[in-house]
Amino acid sequence: MNVSRSIVVGYDDTTASTAAVRWAADLARGTDIGLRIVHAWTWPLLGSGMAGVPVIDSAGPRNQALRLLDDVAEDVAAKTPDVTVHTELIPGSPRDVLDEVSQSADLLVVGTRGLGAVLGTLLGSVSRGLLHDAGCPVAVIRSEHHRAGPVLVADDGSDAAWEAADVAADLAATWGSTLRVVHVQDDGHAPYANSLEAWSEGTRSRALLDRAAERARSRHPELTVETRMLEGRSAAEGLLSAAAGARILVMGHRGLSRGPFGSTAHATVLHATGNILVVRRSAAE
């Protein structure tokens, strides 16, 4: 993954966004580039003047937002002093601001937020919307744990999976982690007509894994690469099971489907308990 331009992280003073900032800072240190932390800010309307015209008083809330950015920059400097940090307060809604900055970034990093006890596993609306529209890869960070785990990448033979494998290999090389390439065979398919058909499908799956492993090793010869062929009632179920203990799961924004955001990616991101990076081609490419 070429992150020579910028890693951008959205920050809103929540526990989830704090984890996202720390994850992004760790990656920025590994790639020896700076980190841009942005906070979206909307001017408040406080009270009303003559004839009911709203009176805008932005000084207090704006200064508070600036202090939030100063505090998080100090936290990054204390924990990763070799990372250059830039902060920016940008007027607008979080969704619009992050969508805009993603168009010129190499990687956008966001946290997640719970939606109550019943919907606690769901993404916040901002993070979920960005996965559909962002102009660059999006990392959705839930935790700073599992640093010793492998970088997991899903391969279904699509062009998007091919791009995801390159990003995963770069991350694994940056962190000195093992790269694990997985392909899920859907065990909910109709029965094979004969043993030859089943053997052919297995051969295709192994060929996909071998191709991805060879590409990763040619990209980073020192990289330790493992391959796994999995089964599950769905590709998402197989990936969620395989991702347990992984440092991060990397996948394309869509597989063999033609939609803007594939059903497997959507289901996986929605229910994952760990970190996921959804690879979208940079808007500059």
C-alpha positions as CSV (number, residue, x, y, z in Angstrom):
1,M,0.0,0.0,0.0
2,N,1.5,3.3,-1.0
3,V,0.9,5.7,1.9
4,S,3.5,8.2,0.7
5,R,0.9,11.0,0.7
6,S,-1.2,10.7,3.9
7,I,-2.8,8.6,6.5
8,V,-5.9,10.5,7.7
9,V,-7.8,9.5,10.9
10,G,-11.2,10.9,12.0
11,Y,-11.3,11.9,15.7
12,D,-14.4,12.8,17.8
13,D,-13.1,12.2,21.4
14,T,-14.7,8.8,21.8
15,T,-13.0,5.7,23.0
16,A,-13.3,4.1,19.5
17,S,-11.8,7.1,17.7
18,T,-8.9,7.2,20.3
19,A,-8.1,3.6,19.4
20,A,-8.3,4.5,15.7
21,V,-5.8,7.4,16.3
22,R,-3.3,5.1,18.1
23,W,-3.6,2.4,15.5
24,A,-3.0,5.0,12.7
25,A,0.0,6.5,14.6
26,D,1.5,3.1,14.9
27,L,1.2,2.5,11.2
28,A,2.5,6.0,10.4
29,R,5.6,5.2,12.5
30,G,6.1,2.0,10.6
31,T,5.9,3.8,7.2
32,D,7.9,6.8,8.3
33,I,5.3,9.4,7.2
34,G,3.1,11.9,9.0
35,L,-0.4,11.5,10.4
36,R,-3.3,13.9,9.7
37,I,-6.0,14.0,12.4
38,V,-9.2,15.7,11.4
39,H,-12.3,16.7,13.5
40,A,-15.5,17.6,11.8
41,W,-17.2,20.7,13.4
42,T,-20.6,22.2,12.8
43,W,-21.3,25.8,13.9
44,P,-23.9,25.8,16.6
45,L,-27.0,28.1,16.6
46,L,-27.5,29.4,20.1
47,G,-30.6,31.5,20.9
48,S,-32.2,34.0,18.6
49,G,-31.9,37.7,18.0
50,M,-34.4,40.3,16.8
51,A,-37.3,38.9,14.7
52,G,-36.3,35.4,15.6
53,V,-33.1,35.5,13.5
54,P,-30.6,32.9,14.9
55,V,-27.5,34.2,16.7
56,I,-24.3,32.3,15.9
57,D,-21.9,32.0,18.8
58,S,-19.1,29.7,17.7
59,A,-16.1,30.8,19.8
60,G,-16.7,28.5,22.8
61,P,-17.5,25.2,21.0
62,R,-14.8,25.9,18.4
63,N,-12.2,26.4,21.0
64,Q,-13.3,23.2,22.8
65,A,-12.9,21.3,19.5
66,L,-9.4,22.8,19.0
67,R,-8.5,21.7,22.5
68,L,-9.6,18.1,21.7
69,L,-7.3,18.1,18.7
70,D,-4.4,19.5,20.8
71,D,-4.9,16.9,23.5
72,V,-4.9,14.0,21.0
73,A,-1.9,15.4,19.2
74,E,-0.1,15.5,22.6
75,D,-1.1,11.9,23.3
76,V,0.3,10.7,20.0
77,A,3.5,12.7,20.6
78,A,4.0,11.1,24.0
79,K,3.4,7.5,22.7
80,T,5.0,7.8,19.2
81,P,7.3,10.8,19.3
82,D,8.8,10.0,15.9
83,V,5.5,10.5,14.1
84,T,4.8,14.0,12.7
85,V,1.2,15.0,13.5
86,H,-1.0,17.5,11.8
87,T,-4.4,18.4,13.1
88,E,-7.2,20.1,11.3
89,L,-10.6,21.3,12.3
90,I,-12.9,21.2,9.3
91,P,-16.4,22.7,9.2
92,G,-19.1,20.2,8.2
93,S,-20.8,17.0,9.2
94,P,-18.5,14.0,10.0
95,R,-19.8,12.0,7.0
96,D,-19.2,14.9,4.5
97,V,-15.8,15.9,6.0
98,L,-14.4,12.4,6.0
99,D,-15.7,11.6,2.6
100,E,-14.0,14.8,1.3
101,V,-10.6,14.1,2.9
102,S,-10.7,10.5,1.7
103,Q,-10.6,11.7,-1.9
104,S,-7.0,12.8,-1.5
105,A,-5.8,10.4,1.1
106,D,-4.0,7.0,0.8
107,L,-5.8,5.6,3.9
108,L,-8.7,6.7,6.0
109,V,-8.9,5.4,9.6
110,V,-12.1,5.5,11.6
111,G,-13.3,4.0,14.8
112,T,-16.7,2.4,15.5
113,R,-19.4,3.3,18.0
114,G,-22.0,1.1,19.7
115,L,-25.7,1.7,19.1
116,G,-27.0,0.3,22.4
117,A,-27.3,-3.2,23.8
118,V,-29.3,-4.7,21.0
119,L,-27.4,-3.1,18.1
120,G,-24.0,-3.0,19.8
121,T,-22.3,-4.9,17.0
122,L,-23.4,-2.5,14.3
123,L,-21.2,0.2,12.9
124,G,-22.0,3.9,13.4
125,S,-23.7,5.5,10.5
126,V,-20.7,7.6,9.6
127,S,-18.3,4.6,9.4
128,R,-20.8,2.5,7.5
129,G,-21.5,5.3,5.0
130,L,-17.8,5.8,4.3
131,L,-17.4,2.2,3.2
132,H,-19.8,2.9,0.4
133,D,-18.4,6.2,-0.8
134,A,-14.8,6.8,0.3
135,G,-12.1,7.5,-2.3
136,C,-9.4,5.4,-0.6
137,P,-9.1,2.3,1.5
138,V,-10.8,2.6,4.9
139,A,-9.6,0.9,8.1
140,V,-12.3,0.4,10.7
141,I,-10.7,0.0,14.1
142,R,-12.3,-1.7,17.0
143,S,-9.3,-2.7,19.1
144,E,-5.5,-2.2,19.6
145,H,-5.2,-5.9,20.7
146,H,-3.9,-8.9,18.8
147,R,-0.7,-7.3,17.6
148,A,0.9,-10.7,17.5
149,G,-1.7,-12.1,15.2
150,P,-1.4,-12.5,11.4
151,V,-2.6,-10.1,8.7
152,L,-5.5,-12.0,7.1
153,V,-6.6,-11.3,3.6
154,A,-9.6,-12.7,1.8
155,D,-9.2,-13.9,-1.8
156,D,-12.2,-14.8,-4.0
157,G,-10.4,-14.4,-7.4
158,S,-11.8,-10.9,-8.1
159,D,-9.8,-7.8,-9.1
160,A,-10.7,-6.2,-5.8
161,A,-9.3,-9.2,-3.9
162,W,-6.1,-8.9,-5.9
163,E,-5.7,-5.3,-4.8
164,A,-6.5,-6.3,-1.2
165,A,-3.8,-8.9,-1.2
166,D,-1.2,-6.3,-2.2
167,V,-2.3,-4.0,0.6
168,A,-2.3,-6.9,3.1
169,A,1.2,-7.9,2.0
170,D,2.5,-4.4,2.5
171,L,0.9,-4.2,6.0
172,A,2.4,-7.5,7.0
173,A,5.8,-6.5,5.8
174,T,5.6,-3.2,7.6
175,W,4.7,-4.9,10.9
176,G,6.8,-8.0,10.5
177,S,3.7,-10.1,10.7
178,T,2.7,-13.3,9.0
179,L,0.4,-12.9,6.0
180,R,-2.4,-15.5,5.9
181,V,-4.4,-15.7,2.6
182,V,-7.8,-17.4,2.9
183,H,-10.4,-18.5,0.5
184,V,-13.8,-19.6,1.6
185,Q,-15.6,-22.4,-0.2
186,D,-19.3,-21.9,0.4
187,D,-20.7,-25.2,1.8
188,G,-24.2,-24.0,1.2
189,H,-23.9,-24.6,-2.6
190,A,-26.0,-27.2,-4.4
191,P,-24.5,-30.7,-4.4
192,Y,-21.8,-31.2,-7.0
193,A,-22.9,-33.3,-9.9
194,N,-20.0,-35.7,-9.6
195,S,-16.6,-36.0,-8.0
196,L,-14.9,-34.4,-10.9
197,E,-16.8,-31.2,-10.4
198,A,-16.0,-31.2,-6.7
199,W,-12.3,-31.8,-7.5
200,S,-12.3,-29.0,-10.1
201,E,-13.7,-26.5,-7.6
202,G,-11.1,-27.5,-5.1
203,T,-8.3,-27.2,-7.7
204,R,-9.6,-23.7,-8.6
205,S,-9.5,-22.6,-4.9
206,R,-6.0,-23.9,-4.4
207,A,-4.9,-22.1,-7.6
208,L,-6.3,-18.8,-6.2
209,L,-4.4,-19.2,-3.0
210,D,-1.1,-20.2,-4.7
211,R,-1.4,-17.2,-7.0
212,A,-1.9,-14.8,-4.2
213,A,0.9,-16.3,-2.1
214,E,3.3,-16.1,-5.1
215,R,2.4,-12.5,-5.7
216,A,2.9,-11.6,-2.0
217,R,6.3,-13.2,-1.9
218,S,7.5,-11.5,-5.1
219,R,6.4,-8.2,-3.6
220,H,8.1,-8.9,-0.2
221,P,10.6,-11.8,-0.5
222,E,11.2,-11.8,3.3
223,L,7.5,-12.2,4.1
224,T,6.1,-15.4,5.7
225,V,3.0,-16.4,3.8
226,E,0.4,-19.0,4.8
227,T,-2.6,-20.1,2.8
228,R,-5.9,-21.6,4.2
229,M,-8.9,-23.0,2.4
230,L,-12.0,-22.7,4.6
231,E,-15.6,-23.7,4.5
232,G,-18.6,-21.9,5.8
233,R,-22.3,-21.5,5.2
234,S,-21.3,-18.2,3.6
235,A,-18.1,-16.4,2.7
236,A,-18.8,-13.9,5.5
237,E,-19.2,-16.6,8.1
238,G,-16.0,-18.2,7.1
239,L,-14.1,-15.0,7.2
240,L,-15.5,-14.0,10.6
241,S,-14.4,-17.3,12.0
242,A,-10.9,-17.1,10.5
243,A,-10.4,-13.5,11.7
244,A,-10.5,-14.4,15.4
245,G,-7.1,-13.4,16.8
246,A,-5.9,-11.8,13.5
247,R,-4.2,-8.4,13.7
248,I,-6.5,-7.2,10.9
249,L,-8.6,-8.6,8.2
250,V,-8.1,-7.0,4.7
251,M,-10.7,-7.4,2.0
252,G,-11.8,-5.8,-1.2
253,H,-14.9,-3.5,-1.2
254,R,-16.6,-6.0,-3.4
255,G,-15.9,-9.4,-4.7
256,L,-17.3,-11.0,-7.9
257,S,-20.5,-9.0,-7.6
258,R,-21.0,-5.7,-9.5
259,G,-22.5,-3.6,-6.7
260,P,-20.7,-0.7,-5.2
261,F,-20.2,-2.5,-1.9
262,G,-20.4,-6.3,-1.9
263,S,-22.7,-8.3,0.4
264,T,-19.8,-10.3,1.8
265,A,-17.8,-7.2,2.7
266,H,-20.9,-5.6,4.2
267,A,-21.8,-8.6,6.4
268,T,-18.2,-9.1,7.5
269,V,-17.7,-5.5,8.5
270,L,-21.0,-5.3,10.2
271,H,-20.4,-8.3,12.5
272,A,-16.7,-8.4,12.9
273,T,-15.2,-8.1,16.4
274,G,-11.7,-7.1,15.2
275,N,-10.1,-4.6,12.9
276,I,-11.0,-4.6,9.2
277,L,-9.5,-2.7,6.3
278,V,-11.7,-2.4,3.2
279,V,-9.7,-1.7,0.1
280,R,-11.0,0.8,-2.3
281,R,-9.0,2.2,-5.2
282,S,-7.6,5.6,-4.5
283,A,-9.6,8.4,-6.2
284,A,-6.3,9.7,-7.6
285,E,-5.7,6.5,-9.6
